[in-house]
Amino acid sequence: MAKYNFLKFITILLAMIAVYFYFFKEKFSEYNLKKSISACVVGQQRTSESFNMEESKKYCEEVVRKKKENK
């Protein structure tokens, strides 16, 4: 009986850890994407003579999302 309870406990624990990592990945994936886009916009601002915030943001979103999909 103790072995059954131990296996049940381990199974529940592993399921909880898997669910936690699933949500953790989803939450911070979007955060990392936003940070990458912001860094790209700052780079565009520093290297461009005529800087347009909206155009740079759209360009950076396309580039970063395309790189993310290729991984």
N, CA, C and O atoms as a Maestro MAE file, in Angstrom:
{
 s_m_m2io_version
 :::
 2.0.0
}

f_m_ct {
 s_m_title
 :::
 protein
 m_atom[284] {
  # First column is atom index #
  i_m_mmod_type
  r_m_x_coord
  r_m_y_coord
  r_m_z_coord
  i_m_residue_number
  s_m_chain_name
  s_m_pdb_residue_name
  s_m_pdb_atom_name
  i_m_atomic_number
  :::
  1 25 0.818 -1.195 0.000 1 A "MET " " N  " 7
  2 3 0.000 0.000 0.000 1 A "MET " " CA " 6
  3 2 0.863 1.262 0.000 1 A "MET " " C  " 6
  4 15 0.521 2.242 -0.661 1 A "MET " " O  " 8
  5 25 1.968 1.248 0.727 2 A "ALA " " N  " 7
  6 3 2.838 2.416 0.799 2 A "ALA " " CA " 6
  7 2 3.490 2.682 -0.557 2 A "ALA " " C  " 6
  8 15 3.676 3.833 -0.952 2 A "ALA " " O  " 8
  9 25 3.837 1.595 -1.269 3 A "LYS " " N  " 7
  10 3 4.447 1.756 -2.584 3 A "LYS " " CA " 6
  11 2 3.456 2.419 -3.549 3 A "LYS " " C  " 6
  12 15 3.854 3.264 -4.350 3 A "LYS " " O  " 8
  13 25 2.202 2.055 -3.483 4 A "TYR " " N  " 7
  14 3 1.163 2.638 -4.335 4 A "TYR " " CA " 6
  15 2 1.007 4.131 -4.046 4 A "TYR " " C  " 6
  16 15 0.912 4.938 -4.970 4 A "TYR " " O  " 8
  17 25 0.982 4.497 -2.765 5 A "ASN " " N  " 7
  18 3 0.854 5.906 -2.384 5 A "ASN " " CA " 6
  19 2 2.065 6.705 -2.847 5 A "ASN " " C  " 6
  20 15 1.929 7.846 -3.288 5 A "ASN " " O  " 8
  21 25 3.249 6.107 -2.746 6 A "PHE " " N  " 7
  22 3 4.480 6.786 -3.173 6 A "PHE " " CA " 6
  23 2 4.450 7.035 -4.682 6 A "PHE " " C  " 6
  24 15 4.782 8.132 -5.131 6 A "PHE " " O  " 8
  25 25 4.058 6.040 -5.463 7 A "LEU " " N  " 7
  26 3 3.985 6.205 -6.916 7 A "LEU " " CA " 6
  27 2 2.925 7.239 -7.303 7 A "LEU " " C  " 6
  28 15 3.126 8.021 -8.232 7 A "LEU " " O  " 8
  29 25 1.822 7.238 -6.605 8 A "LYS " " N  " 7
  30 3 0.770 8.216 -6.852 8 A "LYS " " CA " 6
  31 2 1.277 9.637 -6.565 8 A "LYS " " C  " 6
  32 15 1.022 10.565 -7.332 8 A "LYS " " O  " 8
  33 25 1.991 9.786 -5.464 9 A "PHE " " N  " 7
  34 3 2.565 11.079 -5.094 9 A "PHE " " CA " 6
  35 2 3.570 11.558 -6.141 9 A "PHE " " C  " 6
  36 15 3.539 12.724 -6.534 9 A "PHE " " O  " 8
  37 25 4.445 10.690 -6.589 10 A "ILE " " N  " 7
  38 3 5.446 11.038 -7.601 10 A "ILE " " CA " 6
  39 2 4.765 11.433 -8.917 10 A "ILE " " C  " 6
  40 15 5.187 12.390 -9.566 10 A "ILE " " O  " 8
  41 25 3.732 10.715 -9.308 11 A "THR " " N  " 7
  42 3 3.017 11.014 -10.546 11 A "THR " " CA " 6
  43 2 2.359 12.392 -10.473 11 A "THR " " C  " 6
  44 15 2.449 13.175 -11.418 11 A "THR " " O  " 8
  45 25 1.712 12.683 -9.372 12 A "ILE " " N  " 7
  46 3 1.073 13.982 -9.192 12 A "ILE " " CA " 6
  47 2 2.121 15.092 -9.171 12 A "ILE " " C  " 6
  48 15 1.915 16.148 -9.769 12 A "ILE " " O  " 8
  49 25 3.222 14.865 -8.502 13 A "LEU " " N  " 7
  50 3 4.299 15.850 -8.436 13 A "LEU " " CA " 6
  51 2 4.874 16.142 -9.820 13 A "LEU " " C  " 6
  52 15 5.094 17.302 -10.168 13 A "LEU " " O  " 8
  53 25 5.116 15.110 -10.602 14 A "LEU " " N  " 7
  54 3 5.644 15.303 -11.955 14 A "LEU " " CA " 6
  55 2 4.641 16.030 -12.847 14 A "LEU " " C  " 6
  56 15 5.027 16.862 -13.668 14 A "LEU " " O  " 8
  57 25 3.374 15.723 -12.689 15 A "ALA " " N  " 7
  58 3 2.345 16.410 -13.472 15 A "ALA " " CA " 6
  59 2 2.292 17.897 -13.102 15 A "ALA " " C  " 6
  60 15 2.144 18.747 -13.980 15 A "ALA " " O  " 8
  61 25 2.408 18.206 -11.840 16 A "MET " " N  " 7
  62 3 2.404 19.602 -11.406 16 A "MET " " CA " 6
  63 2 3.622 20.348 -11.945 16 A "MET " " C  " 6
  64 15 3.505 21.499 -12.366 16 A "MET " " O  " 8
  65 25 4.765 19.718 -11.937 17 A "ILE " " N  " 7
  66 3 5.986 20.344 -12.462 17 A "ILE " " CA " 6
  67 2 5.856 20.585 -13.962 17 A "ILE " " C  " 6
  68 15 6.263 21.635 -14.458 17 A "ILE " " O  " 8
  69 25 5.296 19.624 -14.684 18 A "ALA " " N  " 7
  70 3 5.119 19.780 -16.132 18 A "ALA " " CA " 6
  71 2 4.181 20.939 -16.451 18 A "ALA " " C  " 6
  72 15 4.458 21.725 -17.357 18 A "ALA " " O  " 8
  73 25 3.089 21.053 -15.726 19 A "VAL " " N  " 7
  74 3 2.142 22.148 -15.934 19 A "VAL " " CA " 6
  75 2 2.796 23.484 -15.601 19 A "VAL " " C  " 6
  76 15 2.613 24.464 -16.323 19 A "VAL " " O  " 8
  77 25 3.552 23.525 -14.521 20 A "TYR " " N  " 7
  78 3 4.250 24.758 -14.132 20 A "TYR " " CA " 6
  79 2 5.201 25.208 -15.234 20 A "TYR " " C  " 6
  80 15 5.201 26.386 -15.592 20 A "TYR " " O  " 8
  81 25 6.008 24.310 -15.779 21 A "PHE " " N  " 7
  82 3 6.948 24.685 -16.824 21 A "PHE " " CA " 6
  83 2 6.242 25.085 -18.117 21 A "PHE " " C  " 6
  84 15 6.741 25.939 -18.850 21 A "PHE " " O  " 8
  85 25 5.113 24.493 -18.403 22 A "TYR " " N  " 7
  86 3 4.348 24.873 -19.591 22 A "TYR " " CA " 6
  87 2 3.907 26.333 -19.490 22 A "TYR " " C  " 6
  88 15 4.102 27.106 -20.428 22 A "TYR " " O  " 8
  89 25 3.321 26.710 -18.370 23 A "PHE " " N  " 7
  90 3 2.867 28.083 -18.197 23 A "PHE " " CA " 6
  91 2 4.040 29.051 -18.064 23 A "PHE " " C  " 6
  92 15 3.967 30.182 -18.543 23 A "PHE " " O  " 8
  93 25 5.102 28.622 -17.428 24 A "PHE " " N  " 7
  94 3 6.304 29.439 -17.268 24 A "PHE " " CA " 6
  95 2 6.888 29.784 -18.635 24 A "PHE " " C  " 6
  96 15 7.284 30.926 -18.873 24 A "PHE " " O  " 8
  97 25 6.941 28.809 -19.525 25 A "LYS " " N  " 7
  98 3 7.474 29.023 -20.869 25 A "LYS " " CA " 6
  99 2 6.609 30.004 -21.637 25 A "LYS " " C  " 6
  100 15 7.133 30.911 -22.285 25 A "LYS " " O  " 8
  101 25 5.302 29.842 -21.578 26 A "GLU " " N  " 7
  102 3 4.389 30.723 -22.295 26 A "GLU " " CA " 6
  103 2 4.479 32.164 -21.784 26 A "GLU " " C  " 6
  104 15 4.465 33.108 -22.574 26 A "GLU " " O  " 8
  105 25 4.571 32.325 -20.493 27 A "LYS " " N  " 7
  106 3 4.596 33.654 -19.900 27 A "LYS " " CA " 6
  107 2 5.863 34.407 -20.293 27 A "LYS " " C  " 6
  108 15 5.792 35.562 -20.713 27 A "LYS " " O  " 8
  109 25 7.006 33.772 -20.163 28 A "PHE " " N  " 7
  110 3 8.256 34.460 -20.406 28 A "PHE " " CA " 6
  111 2 8.657 34.476 -21.868 28 A "PHE " " C  " 6
  112 15 9.544 35.240 -22.248 28 A "PHE " " O  " 8
  113 25 8.043 33.673 -22.681 29 A "SER " " N  " 7
  114 3 8.320 33.708 -24.108 29 A "SER " " CA " 6
  115 2 7.894 35.047 -24.687 29 A "SER " " C  " 6
  116 15 8.630 35.651 -25.469 29 A "SER " " O  " 8
  117 25 6.725 35.509 -24.315 30 A "GLU " " N  " 7
  118 3 6.223 36.799 -24.795 30 A "GLU " " CA " 6
  119 2 7.069 37.944 -24.232 30 A "GLU " " C  " 6
  120 15 7.331 38.922 -24.931 30 A "GLU " " O  " 8
  121 25 7.491 37.825 -22.984 31 A "TYR " " N  " 7
  122 3 8.335 38.844 -22.372 31 A "TYR " " CA " 6
  123 2 9.664 38.961 -23.125 31 A "TYR " " C  " 6
  124 15 10.115 40.069 -23.414 31 A "TYR " " O  " 8
  125 25 10.283 37.838 -23.438 32 A "ASN " " N  " 7
  126 3 11.547 37.840 -24.161 32 A "ASN " " CA " 6
  127 2 11.373 38.407 -25.567 32 A "ASN " " C  " 6
  128 15 12.256 39.100 -26.072 32 A "ASN " " O  " 8
  129 25 10.253 38.120 -26.189 33 A "LEU " " N  " 7
  130 3 9.963 38.652 -27.522 33 A "LEU " " CA " 6
  131 2 9.882 40.178 -27.481 33 A "LEU " " C  " 6
  132 15 10.439 40.853 -28.346 33 A "LEU " " O  " 8
  133 25 9.203 40.712 -26.495 34 A "LYS " " N  " 7
  134 3 9.083 42.166 -26.361 34 A "LYS " " CA " 6
  135 2 10.444 42.809 -26.110 34 A "LYS " " C  " 6
  136 15 10.743 43.867 -26.663 34 A "LYS " " O  " 8
  137 25 11.257 42.182 -25.292 35 A "LYS " " N  " 7
  138 3 12.590 42.723 -25.020 35 A "LYS " " CA " 6
  139 2 13.458 42.702 -26.271 35 A "LYS " " C  " 6
  140 15 14.217 43.642 -26.508 35 A "LYS " " O  " 8
  141 25 13.362 41.659 -27.066 36 A "SER " " N  " 7
  142 3 14.132 41.577 -28.309 36 A "SER " " CA " 6
  143 2 13.703 42.660 -29.286 36 A "SER " " C  " 6
  144 15 14.542 43.271 -29.947 36 A "SER " " O  " 8
  145 25 12.412 42.898 -29.379 37 A "ILE " " N  " 7
  146 3 11.903 43.943 -30.265 37 A "ILE " " CA " 6
  147 2 12.376 45.310 -29.786 37 A "ILE " " C  " 6
  148 15 12.775 46.144 -30.598 37 A "ILE " " O  " 8
  149 25 12.336 45.546 -28.490 38 A "SER " " N  " 7
  150 3 12.798 46.825 -27.948 38 A "SER " " CA " 6
  151 2 14.279 47.047 -28.236 38 A "SER " " C  " 6
  152 15 14.686 48.152 -28.596 38 A "SER " " O  " 8
  153 25 15.073 46.013 -28.080 39 A "ALA " " N  " 7
  154 3 16.505 46.124 -28.360 39 A "ALA " " CA " 6
  155 2 16.745 46.412 -29.833 39 A "ALA " " C  " 6
  156 15 17.631 47.197 -30.173 39 A "ALA " " O  " 8
  157 25 15.982 45.800 -30.695 40 A "CYS " " N  " 7
  158 3 16.098 46.038 -32.132 40 A "CYS " " CA " 6
  159 2 15.749 47.489 -32.465 40 A "CYS " " C  " 6
  160 15 16.430 48.123 -33.271 40 A "CYS " " O  " 8
  161 25 14.693 48.012 -31.848 41 A "VAL " " N  " 7
  162 3 14.284 49.394 -32.096 41 A "VAL " " CA " 6
  163 2 15.374 50.363 -31.642 41 A "VAL " " C  " 6
  164 15 15.661 51.342 -32.330 41 A "VAL " " O  " 8
  165 25 15.976 50.096 -30.495 42 A "VAL " " N  " 7
  166 3 17.064 50.950 -30.012 42 A "VAL " " CA " 6
  167 2 18.242 50.905 -30.986 42 A "VAL " " C  " 6
  168 15 18.857 51.933 -31.269 42 A "VAL " " O  " 8
  169 25 18.551 49.731 -31.488 43 A "GLY " " N  " 7
  170 3 19.615 49.607 -32.479 43 A "GLY " " CA " 6
  171 2 19.291 50.366 -33.752 43 A "GLY " " C  " 6
  172 15 20.168 51.005 -34.333 43 A "GLY " " O  " 8
  173 25 18.056 50.304 -34.188 44 A "GLN " " N  " 7
  174 3 17.620 51.051 -35.372 44 A "GLN " " CA " 6
  175 2 17.755 52.555 -35.129 44 A "GLN " " C  " 6
  176 15 18.166 53.301 -36.018 44 A "GLN " " O  " 8
  177 25 17.410 52.987 -33.930 45 A "GLN " " N  " 7
  178 3 17.466 54.403 -33.597 45 A "GLN " " CA " 6
  179 2 18.907 54.906 -33.629 45 A "GLN " " C  " 6
  180 15 19.172 56.014 -34.096 45 A "GLN " " O  " 8
  181 25 19.820 54.104 -33.141 46 A "ARG " " N  " 7
  182 3 21.222 54.529 -33.074 46 A "ARG " " CA " 6
  183 2 21.913 54.508 -34.432 46 A "ARG " " C  " 6
  184 15 22.859 55.263 -34.655 46 A "ARG " " O  " 8
  185 25 21.460 53.663 -35.328 47 A "THR " " N  " 7
  186 3 22.139 53.542 -36.617 47 A "THR " " CA " 6
  187 2 21.455 54.287 -37.749 47 A "THR " " C  " 6
  188 15 22.033 54.439 -38.825 47 A "THR " " O  " 8
  189 25 20.246 54.750 -37.525 48 A "SER " " N  " 7
  190 3 19.490 55.400 -38.594 48 A "SER " " CA " 6
  191 2 19.567 56.914 -38.466 48 A "SER " " C  " 6
  192 15 19.475 57.468 -37.371 48 A "SER " " O  " 8
  193 25 19.739 57.566 -39.602 49 A "GLU " " N  " 7
  194 3 19.744 59.029 -39.598 49 A "GLU " " CA " 6
  195 2 18.327 59.580 -39.518 49 A "GLU " " C  " 6
  196 15 18.075 60.552 -38.806 49 A "GLU " " O  " 8
  197 25 17.407 58.966 -40.242 50 A "SER " " N  " 7
  198 3 16.005 59.387 -40.184 50 A "SER " " CA " 6
  199 2 15.221 58.280 -39.495 50 A "SER " " C  " 6
  200 15 14.844 57.293 -40.126 50 A "SER " " O  " 8
  201 25 14.978 58.446 -38.200 51 A "PHE " " N  " 7
  202 3 14.355 57.410 -37.373 51 A "PHE " " CA " 6
  203 2 12.859 57.639 -37.275 51 A "PHE " " C  " 6
  204 15 12.402 58.718 -36.901 51 A "PHE " " O  " 8
  205 25 12.095 56.589 -37.623 52 A "ASN " " N  " 7
  206 3 10.646 56.608 -37.471 52 A "ASN " " CA " 6
  207 2 10.281 55.447 -36.549 52 A "ASN " " C  " 6
  208 15 10.498 54.281 -36.877 52 A "ASN " " O  " 8
  209 25 9.729 55.787 -35.401 53 A "MET " " N  " 7
  210 3 9.448 54.782 -34.365 53 A "MET " " CA " 6
  211 2 8.503 53.688 -34.846 53 A "MET " " C  " 6
  212 15 8.773 52.507 -34.625 53 A "MET " " O  " 8
  213 25 7.419 54.046 -35.487 54 A "GLU " " N  " 7
  214 3 6.425 53.066 -35.919 54 A "GLU " " CA " 6
  215 2 6.978 52.124 -36.984 54 A "GLU " " C  " 6
  216 15 6.764 50.914 -36.913 54 A "GLU " " O  " 8
  217 25 7.682 52.669 -37.965 55 A "GLU " " N  " 7
  218 3 8.261 51.831 -39.017 55 A "GLU " " CA " 6
  219 2 9.325 50.897 -38.449 55 A "GLU " " C  " 6
  220 15 9.400 49.728 -38.828 55 A "GLU " " O  " 8
  221 25 10.147 51.420 -37.537 56 A "SER " " N  " 7
  222 3 11.186 50.594 -36.926 56 A "SER " " CA " 6
  223 2 10.581 49.472 -36.101 56 A "SER " " C  " 6
  224 15 11.075 48.345 -36.126 56 A "SER " " O  " 8
  225 25 9.519 49.770 -35.373 57 A "LYS " " N  " 7
  226 3 8.874 48.756 -34.545 57 A "LYS " " CA " 6
  227 2 8.266 47.648 -35.411 57 A "LYS " " C  " 6
  228 15 8.396 46.465 -35.097 57 A "LYS " " O  " 8
  229 25 7.600 48.044 -36.508 58 A "LYS " " N  " 7
  230 3 7.023 47.043 -37.413 58 A "LYS " " CA " 6
  231 2 8.116 46.179 -38.030 58 A "LYS " " C  " 6
  232 15 7.982 44.957 -38.103 58 A "LYS " " O  " 8
  233 25 9.195 46.813 -38.473 59 A "TYR " " N  " 7
  234 3 10.308 46.079 -39.076 59 A "TYR " " CA " 6
  235 2 10.911 45.099 -38.064 59 A "TYR " " C  " 6
  236 15 11.154 43.936 -38.386 59 A "TYR " " O  " 8
  237 25 11.148 45.575 -36.853 60 A "CYS " " N  " 7
  238 3 11.761 44.728 -35.834 60 A "CYS " " CA " 6
  239 2 10.847 43.563 -35.444 60 A "CYS " " C  " 6
  240 15 11.326 42.450 -35.229 60 A "CYS " " O  " 8
  241 25 9.552 43.806 -35.352 61 A "GLU " " N  " 7
  242 3 8.618 42.722 -35.042 61 A "GLU " " CA " 6
  243 2 8.675 41.638 -36.109 61 A "GLU " " C  " 6
  244 15 8.682 40.448 -35.794 61 A "GLU " " O  " 8
  245 25 8.716 42.047 -37.363 62 A "GLU " " N  " 7
  246 3 8.801 41.071 -38.453 62 A "GLU " " CA " 6
  247 2 10.088 40.261 -38.371 62 A "GLU " " C  " 6
  248 15 10.069 39.036 -38.491 62 A "GLU " " O  " 8
  249 25 11.205 40.953 -38.168 63 A "VAL " " N  " 7
  250 3 12.510 40.282 -38.130 63 A "VAL " " CA " 6
  251 2 12.594 39.323 -36.947 63 A "VAL " " C  " 6
  252 15 13.017 38.178 -37.103 63 A "VAL " " O  " 8
  253 25 12.198 39.782 -35.778 64 A "VAL " " N  " 7
  254 3 12.313 38.954 -34.567 64 A "VAL " " CA " 6
  255 2 11.375 37.753 -34.645 64 A "VAL " " C  " 6
  256 15 11.774 36.640 -34.300 64 A "VAL " " O  " 8
  257 25 10.148 37.957 -35.087 65 A "ARG " " N  " 7
  258 3 9.203 36.834 -35.191 65 A "ARG " " CA " 6
  259 2 9.661 35.823 -36.244 65 A "ARG " " C  " 6
  260 15 9.485 34.618 -36.066 65 A "ARG " " O  " 8
  261 25 10.249 36.313 -37.343 66 A "LYS " " N  " 7
  262 3 10.739 35.412 -38.378 66 A "LYS " " CA " 6
  263 2 11.896 34.571 -37.839 66 A "LYS " " C  " 6
  264 15 11.973 33.373 -38.113 66 A "LYS " " O  " 8
  265 25 12.793 35.193 -37.076 67 A "LYS " " N  " 7
  266 3 13.916 34.448 -36.498 67 A "LYS " " CA " 6
  267 2 13.422 33.430 -35.474 67 A "LYS " " C  " 6
  268 15 13.963 32.329 -35.370 67 A "LYS " " O  " 8
  269 25 12.392 33.807 -34.719 68 A "LYS " " N  " 7
  270 3 11.835 32.886 -33.717 68 A "LYS " " CA " 6
  271 2 11.212 31.668 -34.393 68 A "LYS " " C  " 6
  272 15 11.350 30.548 -33.900 68 A "LYS " " O  " 8
  273 25 10.522 31.879 -35.522 69 A "GLU " " N  " 7
  274 3 9.888 30.766 -36.232 69 A "GLU " " CA " 6
  275 2 10.911 29.831 -36.853 69 A "GLU " " C  " 6
  276 15 10.662 28.630 -36.956 69 A "GLU " " O  " 8
  277 25 12.059 30.358 -37.268 70 A "ASN " " N  " 7
  278 3 13.093 29.537 -37.914 70 A "ASN " " CA " 6
  279 2 13.854 28.661 -36.933 70 A "ASN " " C  " 6
  280 15 14.529 27.720 -37.352 70 A "ASN " " O  " 8
  281 25 13.762 28.945 -35.640 71 A "LYS " " N  " 7
  282 3 14.509 28.150 -34.654 71 A "LYS " " CA " 6
  283 2 13.907 26.804 -34.451 71 A "LYS " " C  " 6
  284 15 14.415 26.014 -33.655 71 A "LYS " " O  " 8
  :::
 }
 m_bond[283] {
  # First column is bond index #
  i_m_from
  i_m_to
  i_m_order
  :::
  1 1 2 1
  2 2 3 1
  3 3 4 2
  4 3 5 1
  5 5 6 1
  6 6 7 1
  7 7 8 2
  8 7 9 1
  9 9 10 1
  10 10 11 1
  11 11 12 2
  12 11 13 1
  13 13 14 1
  14 14 15 1
  15 15 16 2
  16 15 17 1
  17 17 18 1
  18 18 19 1
  19 19 20 2
  20 19 21 1
  21 21 22 1
  22 22 23 1
  23 23 24 2
  24 23 25 1
  25 25 26 1
  26 26 27 1
  27 27 28 2
  28 27 29 1
  29 29 30 1
  30 30 31 1
  31 31 32 2
  32 31 33 1
  33 33 34 1
  34 34 35 1
  35 35 36 2
  36 35 37 1
  37 37 38 1
  38 38 39 1
  39 39 40 2
  40 39 41 1
  41 41 42 1
  42 42 43 1
  43 43 44 2
  44 43 45 1
  45 45 46 1
  46 46 47 1
  47 47 48 2
  48 47 49 1
  49 49 50 1
  50 50 51 1
  51 51 52 2
  52 51 53 1
  53 53 54 1
  54 54 55 1
  55 55 56 2
  56 55 57 1
  57 57 58 1
  58 58 59 1
  59 59 60 2
  60 59 61 1
  61 61 62 1
  62 62 63 1
  63 63 64 2
  64 63 65 1
  65 65 66 1
  66 66 67 1
  67 67 68 2
  68 67 69 1
  69 69 70 1
  70 70 71 1
  71 71 72 2
  72 71 73 1
  73 73 74 1
  74 74 75 1
  75 75 76 2
  76 75 77 1
  77 77 78 1
  78 78 79 1
  79 79 80 2
  80 79 81 1
  81 81 82 1
  82 82 83 1
  83 83 84 2
  84 83 85 1
  85 85 86 1
  86 86 87 1
  87 87 88 2
  88 87 89 1
  89 89 90 1
  90 90 91 1
  91 91 92 2
  92 91 93 1
  93 93 94 1
  94 94 95 1
  95 95 96 2
  96 95 97 1
  97 97 98 1
  98 98 99 1
  99 99 100 2
  100 99 101 1
  101 101 102 1
  102 102 103 1
  103 103 104 2
  104 103 105 1
  105 105 106 1
  106 106 107 1
  107 107 108 2
  108 107 109 1
  109 109 110 1
  110 110 111 1
  111 111 112 2
  112 111 113 1
  113 113 114 1
  114 114 115 1
  115 115 116 2
  116 115 117 1
  117 117 118 1
  118 118 119 1
  119 119 120 2
  120 119 121 1
  121 121 122 1
  122 122 123 1
  123 123 124 2
  124 123 125 1
  125 125 126 1
  126 126 127 1
  127 127 128 2
  128 127 129 1
  129 129 130 1
  130 130 131 1
  131 131 132 2
  132 131 133 1
  133 133 134 1
  134 134 135 1
  135 135 136 2
  136 135 137 1
  137 137 138 1
  138 138 139 1
  139 139 140 2
  140 139 141 1
  141 141 142 1
  142 142 143 1
  143 143 144 2
  144 143 145 1
  145 145 146 1
  146 146 147 1
  147 147 148 2
  148 147 149 1
  149 149 150 1
  150 150 151 1
  151 151 152 2
  152 151 153 1
  153 153 154 1
  154 154 155 1
  155 155 156 2
  156 155 157 1
  157 157 158 1
  158 158 159 1
  159 159 160 2
  160 159 161 1
  161 161 162 1
  162 162 163 1
  163 163 164 2
  164 163 165 1
  165 165 166 1
  166 166 167 1
  167 167 168 2
  168 167 169 1
  169 169 170 1
  170 170 171 1
  171 171 172 2
  172 171 173 1
  173 173 174 1
  174 174 175 1
  175 175 176 2
  176 175 177 1
  177 177 178 1
  178 178 179 1
  179 179 180 2
  180 179 181 1
  181 181 182 1
  182 182 183 1
  183 183 184 2
  184 183 185 1
  185 185 186 1
  186 186 187 1
  187 187 188 2
  188 187 189 1
  189 189 190 1
  190 190 191 1
  191 191 192 2
  192 191 193 1
  193 193 194 1
  194 194 195 1
  195 195 196 2
  196 195 197 1
  197 197 198 1
  198 198 199 1
  199 199 200 2
  200 199 201 1
  201 201 202 1
  202 202 203 1
  203 203 204 2
  204 203 205 1
  205 205 206 1
  206 206 207 1
  207 207 208 2
  208 207 209 1
  209 209 210 1
  210 210 211 1
  211 211 212 2
  212 211 213 1
  213 213 214 1
  214 214 215 1
  215 215 216 2
  216 215 217 1
  217 217 218 1
  218 218 219 1
  219 219 220 2
  220 219 221 1
  221 221 222 1
  222 222 223 1
  223 223 224 2
  224 223 225 1
  225 225 226 1
  226 226 227 1
  227 227 228 2
  228 227 229 1
  229 229 230 1
  230 230 231 1
  231 231 232 2
  232 231 233 1
  233 233 234 1
  234 234 235 1
  235 235 236 2
  236 235 237 1
  237 237 238 1
  238 238 239 1
  239 239 240 2
  240 239 241 1
  241 241 242 1
  242 242 243 1
  243 243 244 2
  244 243 245 1
  245 245 246 1
  246 246 247 1
  247 247 248 2
  248 247 249 1
  249 249 250 1
  250 250 251 1
  251 251 252 2
  252 251 253 1
  253 253 254 1
  254 254 255 1
  255 255 256 2
  256 255 257 1
  257 257 258 1
  258 258 259 1
  259 259 260 2
  260 259 261 1
  261 261 262 1
  262 262 263 1
  263 263 264 2
  264 263 265 1
  265 265 266 1
  266 266 267 1
  267 267 268 2
  268 267 269 1
  269 269 270 1
  270 270 271 1
  271 271 272 2
  272 271 273 1
  273 273 274 1
  274 274 275 1
  275 275 276 2
  276 275 277 1
  277 277 278 1
  278 278 279 1
  279 279 280 2
  280 279 281 1
  281 281 282 1
  282 282 283 1
  283 283 284 2
  :::
 }
}
